[in-house]
Amino acid sequence: QVQLVESGGGLVQPGGSLRLSCVASGFTFSMYVMNWYRQAPGKERELVASITSAYGSTNYAESVKGRFTISRDNAKNTLYLQMNSLKPEDTAVYYCKAVRYSSLYWGQGTQVTVSS
């Protein structure tokens, strides 16, 4: 049974930090490209960051470059998103996604709220 379980979301003040985790099971995590997406109320889901399977190459949305860092620990089947200097516009539900050819899996999401 494939599962992606996100955690680490919560309420944080502007300028604060959070670290999201996504624990994978039921598939060979190390062979999948992993992504973080987010969806704010009334907006479309958008890609935040990606990390490849083989070399761990990363890509980021312009809006989070320099503030967010995606990483993975293949030994622990876990994907991370370190979020620093958070802004109110980062408020959204954050989802992890696993992709390999035609196989695609989503997590259930974790809420991040940035507010004073």
ABEGO torsion letter per residue (X at the ends): XBBBBBBGBEBBBBGBBBBBBBBBBGBBAAABBBBBBBBBBGBBBBBABBBBAAAGBBBBBAAABGABBBBBBAAAGBBBBBBBGBBAAABBBBBBBBBBEABBBBBAEBBBBBBX
